[in-house]
Amino acid sequence: MNVEAITFHASDWVPNNQELPVLVFNAALPESGFECLFARNGWASIWTNGVFTYQHYHSGAHEVLGVAAGTATLLIGGPGGRQFDVIAGSCLVLPAGTGHQNLGSSGDFQVVGAYPPRQHADIQTSAATKEMVAKIDGLPLPDTDPVQGPSGALTKLWRKPTTA
């Protein structure tokens, strides 16, 4: 499975996450569906809906977005970020602080989302305070990749800097 890793620097008021890259999985949808995949890999608070049409980020959780149906153009990385055209089967893992917005979608667009255990997505629509940046930086890394499990791309590519 092809996995693209992209690190976004701060963009306007969106902090993004300079330590952890966004992961884009191409053709990630298994026959059992994203709900089963995310649950099997230990991600929780699974929901089904869309993506907000306004720019926002989460300071309290990393997030996985699996496109279950339809198509959309998502702006990832804040106002100066990158547009992604997603289709059913596409999947993105967003580290906390990463801006995201739906720029337009088909009428049947549907996303399945989830978060690592004990993390809770807050919806932020303004610049991050020092406390929020500290919260983002202090979030623990997930134990498993929501798509590929305990030895997946996330567990290899997401690393916190070590301090001596």
C-alpha positions as CSV (number, residue, x, y, z in Angstrom):
1,M,0.0,0.0,0.0
2,N,1.4,3.4,-1.0
3,V,1.7,5.8,2.0
4,E,2.7,9.4,1.5
5,A,4.0,11.4,4.5
6,I,3.8,15.2,4.4
7,T,4.9,17.6,7.2
8,F,3.1,21.0,7.3
9,H,4.6,24.1,8.9
10,A,2.3,26.6,10.7
11,S,0.0,28.3,8.2
12,D,-1.6,31.6,9.1
13,W,-3.4,30.9,12.4
14,V,-3.3,27.1,12.1
15,P,-0.4,25.6,14.1
16,N,-0.2,22.2,12.2
17,N,2.3,19.8,13.6
18,Q,5.9,20.2,12.7
19,E,7.0,17.0,14.4
20,L,4.6,14.5,12.9
21,P,3.6,14.1,9.3
22,V,0.2,13.7,7.8
23,L,-0.1,10.2,6.4
24,V,-2.1,9.6,3.2
25,F,-3.0,6.0,2.5
26,N,-4.0,5.3,-1.1
27,A,-6.6,2.5,-1.6
28,A,-6.8,1.8,2.2
29,L,-10.5,0.7,2.3
30,P,-10.7,-3.0,3.3
31,E,-13.8,-5.2,2.5
32,S,-14.8,-5.0,6.2
33,G,-15.0,-1.2,6.1
34,F,-13.2,1.6,8.0
35,E,-15.2,1.1,11.2
36,C,-14.0,-2.5,11.6
37,L,-10.4,-1.6,10.5
38,F,-10.1,1.3,13.0
39,A,-11.6,-0.7,15.8
40,R,-9.4,-3.7,15.2
41,N,-6.4,-1.4,15.3
42,G,-7.4,0.1,18.7
43,W,-8.7,3.5,17.6
44,A,-11.8,4.7,19.4
45,S,-14.8,7.1,19.4
46,I,-15.5,6.1,15.8
47,W,-18.0,8.3,14.0
48,T,-19.5,8.7,10.5
49,N,-20.2,12.1,9.0
50,G,-18.4,14.6,6.7
51,V,-15.6,17.1,7.1
52,F,-16.5,20.7,8.1
53,T,-16.5,23.3,5.4
54,Y,-14.5,25.7,7.5
55,Q,-10.8,25.4,8.5
56,H,-10.3,23.8,11.9
57,Y,-7.9,21.7,13.8
58,H,-7.9,19.6,17.0
59,S,-5.5,20.2,19.9
60,G,-6.7,17.2,22.0
61,A,-6.4,14.3,19.5
62,H,-4.8,12.9,16.5
63,E,-7.5,11.9,13.9
64,V,-7.9,9.4,11.1
65,L,-10.4,10.1,8.3
66,G,-11.4,7.2,6.0
67,V,-13.5,8.2,3.0
68,A,-16.4,5.6,3.0
69,A,-18.3,7.1,0.0
70,G,-18.2,9.8,-2.5
71,T,-15.5,12.3,-3.4
72,A,-14.2,15.6,-2.0
73,T,-11.5,18.2,-2.2
74,L,-9.9,18.6,1.2
75,L,-7.6,21.4,2.2
76,I,-5.1,20.0,4.6
77,G,-2.5,22.1,6.5
78,G,-4.4,25.4,7.0
79,P,-5.1,28.3,4.6
80,G,-1.7,27.8,2.9
81,G,-1.9,24.0,2.9
82,R,-2.3,21.5,0.1
83,Q,-5.5,20.3,-1.6
84,F,-6.2,16.6,-1.8
85,D,-8.8,15.1,-4.0
86,V,-10.1,12.1,-2.1
87,I,-12.3,9.2,-3.2
88,A,-14.0,6.3,-1.5
89,G,-11.2,4.2,-0.1
90,S,-8.8,7.2,0.6
91,C,-7.6,7.6,4.2
92,L,-5.7,10.3,6.0
93,V,-4.1,10.3,9.4
94,L,-3.9,13.9,10.8
95,P,-1.6,14.6,13.8
96,A,-3.1,17.0,16.3
97,G,-2.9,20.6,15.3
98,T,-3.3,19.9,11.6
99,G,-5.8,22.1,9.8
100,H,-8.4,20.6,7.6
101,Q,-11.4,21.8,5.6
102,N,-13.9,20.4,3.0
103,L,-13.6,22.7,-0.1
104,G,-16.4,20.8,-1.9
105,S,-17.8,17.3,-2.1
106,S,-20.2,15.0,-3.8
107,G,-23.7,14.6,-2.3
108,D,-22.9,11.1,-1.1
109,F,-19.5,12.1,0.6
110,Q,-19.1,10.2,3.8
111,V,-16.2,9.9,6.2
112,V,-15.5,7.5,9.0
113,G,-13.3,9.1,11.7
114,A,-11.6,7.9,14.9
115,Y,-9.1,8.9,17.5
116,P,-6.5,7.1,19.6
117,P,-7.8,5.9,23.0
118,R,-8.2,8.5,25.7
119,Q,-7.8,11.4,23.2
120,H,-10.7,13.7,22.5
121,A,-11.1,16.0,19.5
122,D,-11.9,19.6,20.3
123,I,-12.8,21.9,17.4
124,Q,-10.4,24.9,17.2
125,T,-11.1,27.7,14.8
126,S,-8.7,30.3,16.0
127,A,-5.0,30.7,16.6
128,A,-3.4,28.3,19.2
129,T,-2.4,29.7,22.5
130,K,0.9,28.6,24.1
131,E,-1.1,26.2,26.3
132,M,-2.8,24.6,23.2
133,V,0.6,24.2,21.5
134,A,1.9,22.5,24.6
135,K,-1.1,20.2,24.7
136,I,-0.6,19.3,21.0
137,D,3.1,18.6,21.6
138,G,2.4,16.6,24.7
139,L,-0.1,14.2,23.2
140,P,1.1,10.6,23.4
141,L,1.8,8.8,20.1
142,P,-0.8,6.1,19.2
143,D,0.3,2.5,19.9
144,T,-1.0,1.4,16.5
145,D,-1.5,2.7,13.0
146,P,-5.2,2.9,12.4
147,V,-4.9,1.3,9.0
148,Q,-1.9,-1.1,9.1
149,G,-1.9,-2.0,12.8
150,P,1.0,-2.2,15.3
151,S,3.8,-2.4,12.7
152,G,2.3,0.1,10.2
153,A,3.6,3.3,8.7
154,L,2.5,5.5,11.6
155,T,4.5,3.5,14.1
156,K,7.6,3.9,11.9
157,L,7.1,7.5,10.8
158,W,5.8,9.2,13.9
159,R,8.6,9.9,16.3
160,K,8.9,12.5,19.0
161,P,12.3,14.2,19.3
162,T,14.4,12.9,22.2
163,T,15.9,15.2,24.8
164,A,19.2,14.5,26.4
